[in-house]
């Protein structure tokens, strides 16, 4: 019987380590992406007075678009 698709890949132990590393990197990238998105959303929702105060304290602070 010919094995095809996802299960055929599971039978190759030599690639298991690289596959696990790719999966880990993908999860880390997704976590980093969602955290950055939350930060952008939070900064975009700040009132103008808070933005102005932050600009005085940190000259290169920019309101995200």
Buried (B, 14 or more C-beta within 10 A) or exposed (E): EEEEEEEEEEEEEEEEEEEEEEEEEEEEEEEEEEEEEEEEEEBEEEEEEEBEEBEEEEEEEEEEE
